[in-house]
Amino acid sequence: MSPAWESLKILSDSTRLRLLALLLREELAVAELQEILGMGQSRISSQLALLRQAGFVTDRRDGKKAFYSLRPALPPRQRALLQAACDSVADLPESAEDRENLDRILQKRRQLSEQYFNLIAGRFGKRCCPGRSWEAIGHLALRLVPAITIADLGAGEGLISQLLARRAARVWCIDNSPRMVAVGSELAKKNQLANLAYKLGDIEQVPLPDASVDLAILSQALHHASHPQTAVNEAFRILRPGGQLLVLDLKEHRFEKARELYSDLWLGFKESTLHAFLKKAGFTQVEVTVVSREADEPRFETLLASGVKAAAR
């Protein structure tokens, strides 16, 4: 059977088409797909296996969770056929319900993250926060250049920025937790740091203009992003030509409890994955290095990644 006929056969099943319509919008875990569609795990897994075998979707493992997404290299004709099939059923009640349930799932993701950071606002440094060792932070600080404009993305209370603001020209702290922004703003006021400002916003949609900062920092923030590549792309956008991005984040690990304890969406990243994020965004001179290994279980390791936004010719 030709690939075109095989694709038509795959798309003729309503469950598979509903799955593909969801994965066109978002990478989703099997459990999330179960909740959206109201179907059992075995049914969804078997249909995903067929879609993967047919080349429509790809999967990745993050600890014990399996996530599925549309295959990035889907041939144009196959993608056009899929899009046409999804469009043809978009007005059906089932499709509308699926979209509503997907929006609810994505909102739940955001709320869980916000609730965690609102809860611990004002208590950073008084509890275990993986990867936030002074050894790792010291490596980041050594890379700094004074009298520049800095954006601390996913800043939390902005402990790093509180230090940077004593030498930088301007520091912007971006965080999606209203409580974190309030606590950080109070700290800035208490420490008389007039050049340190907090903005409520998401690292995947940074509320700063294009080419407005000299240094962007993602310190233990990327593993909280739904779409890490988008966050790195945003850092690239707000940097001036010649500006630098520094990323401190956990190396890939298997400590599943991090999802519950720290509201982590990703169990760290491979060195090659961080490198690929920066290269795809457009950064040059990309480097990724292990800068910290914790002695106690679960023995978190911390990566420092850096890249430069090339100056315009």
Buried (B, 14 or more C-beta within 10 A) or exposed (E): EEEEEBBEEBBEBEBBBBBBBBBEBBBBBBEBBBBBBEBEEEEBBEBBEBBBEBBBBBBEEBBEBBBBBBBEEBEEEBBEBBEEBBEEBEEEEEBEBBBEBBEEBBEEBEEBBBEBBBEBBBEBEEEEBBBBBEEBBEBBEEEBEEEBBBBBBBBBBBBBBBBBBEBBEBBBBBBBBEBBBBBBBEBBEEEEBEBBBBBEBBBBEBEBEEBBBBBBBBBBBBBBBBBBBBBBBBBBBBBBEEBBBBBBBBBBBEBBEBBEBBBBBBBBBEBEBBBBBBEEBBBEEBEBEEBBEBEEEEEBBBBBBBBBBEEEE
